[in-house]
Amino acid sequence: SQSLVSHAGLSVLTSFLNAVDFRRLCEDRFSQFVPATATHRPGKILGALALSLAAGGEQATDIDQLRAAPELFGSVASDATISR
């Protein structure tokens, strides 16, 4: 429950990303670099990185903060996927 409280403010950023259709925008711009069969799409990965930074992360591997709370953030790409 402490992770729920510490990440509660991220719901505003998540709502904003959804409101501007961030995933679709990223898909339009970056899908050429990602296989069509990829599980984690560009918008989902970049959105998760933005949330990680907003939560105080300083590097891409800090995304594990989100991975530790799947009930809030869903499936988060692995470090290897993000680095690609």
C-alpha positions as CSV (number, residue, x, y, z in Angstrom):
1,S,0.0,0.0,0.0
2,Q,2.9,2.4,0.5
3,S,3.8,2.0,-3.2
4,L,0.2,3.0,-4.0
5,V,0.6,6.2,-2.0
6,S,4.0,7.0,-3.4
7,H,2.9,6.6,-7.0
8,A,-0.6,8.2,-6.6
9,G,0.6,11.5,-8.2
10,L,1.6,9.7,-11.4
11,S,-2.1,9.1,-12.2
12,V,-2.3,12.8,-13.3
13,L,0.6,12.3,-15.7
14,T,-0.9,9.1,-17.0
15,S,-4.2,10.9,-17.6
16,F,-2.5,13.6,-19.5
17,L,-0.6,11.1,-21.7
18,N,-3.9,9.4,-22.4
19,A,-5.7,12.7,-23.1
20,V,-3.1,13.7,-25.7
21,D,-3.1,10.2,-27.2
22,F,0.6,9.9,-26.6
23,R,0.7,6.2,-27.5
24,R,-0.8,6.8,-31.0
25,L,1.5,9.8,-31.6
26,C,4.6,7.6,-30.7
27,E,3.2,4.8,-32.8
28,D,2.9,7.1,-35.8
29,R,6.5,8.4,-35.4
30,F,8.4,5.4,-34.2
31,S,6.6,2.2,-35.5
32,Q,9.0,2.0,-38.4
33,F,11.8,1.1,-35.9
34,V,9.9,-1.6,-34.1
35,P,8.8,-5.0,-35.4
36,A,5.0,-5.1,-35.9
37,T,4.9,-8.2,-33.6
38,A,6.6,-6.4,-30.7
39,T,4.7,-6.8,-27.4
40,H,5.7,-3.4,-26.0
41,R,5.0,-0.6,-28.4
42,P,6.9,2.7,-28.6
43,G,4.2,4.8,-26.9
44,K,4.0,2.4,-24.0
45,I,7.7,2.3,-23.5
46,L,8.2,6.1,-23.8
47,G,5.2,6.7,-21.5
48,A,6.6,4.4,-18.9
49,L,10.0,6.2,-19.1
50,A,8.2,9.5,-18.6
51,L,6.4,8.1,-15.5
52,S,9.7,6.8,-14.2
53,L,11.4,10.2,-14.5
54,A,8.4,11.9,-12.9
55,A,8.7,9.4,-10.0
56,G,12.3,10.4,-9.4
57,G,14.1,8.0,-11.7
58,E,17.4,9.2,-13.1
59,Q,18.2,6.6,-15.8
60,A,16.3,4.1,-17.9
61,T,16.9,1.2,-15.4
62,D,15.0,3.1,-12.8
63,I,11.8,2.0,-14.6
64,D,11.9,-1.0,-12.2
65,Q,9.9,1.3,-9.8
66,L,7.0,0.9,-12.2
67,R,7.6,-2.8,-12.7
68,A,7.3,-3.3,-9.0
69,A,3.7,-2.1,-9.0
70,P,2.0,-3.9,-11.9
71,E,-1.5,-3.3,-10.3
72,L,-0.9,0.4,-11.1
73,F,1.2,0.4,-14.2
74,G,0.4,-2.9,-15.9
75,S,3.1,-4.7,-17.8
76,V,6.3,-2.7,-18.1
77,A,9.0,-3.6,-20.7
78,S,12.2,-5.3,-19.5
79,D,15.4,-3.3,-19.2
80,A,16.7,-5.1,-22.3
81,T,13.6,-4.1,-24.4
82,I,13.9,-0.5,-23.2
83,S,17.6,-0.3,-24.1
84,R,16.8,-1.5,-27.7
